[in-house]
Amino acid sequence: MKIVIDGYNKSIHKKDNQIVIHEKDKIIDSIKASSVNDITITGKGYITFDALNLIAENNIKFMAINPKEC
């Protein structure tokens, strides 16, 4: 599964073995890390160190695109 996260005020967190996507303070999606192959993010937001570690442990490709630089 490929995940594309775009927009503003979004963040990526880890909960157990899941990648959790927040918008502001609301959870908008929660996905098992083992089912994800690729994550692409654009816009403005952040990712936690725990989420980065989970992504690395599961060999998930991760790309962040800064639209201001394009």
Beta strands, then each sheet from edge to edge (+ up, - down):
strand 1: 2-5
strand 2: 8-15
strand 3: 18-23
strand 4: 26-32
strand 5: 38-42
strand 6: 44-47
strand 7: 61-65
sheet 1: 1+ 5+ 7+
sheet 2: 4+ 3- 2+ 6+
end
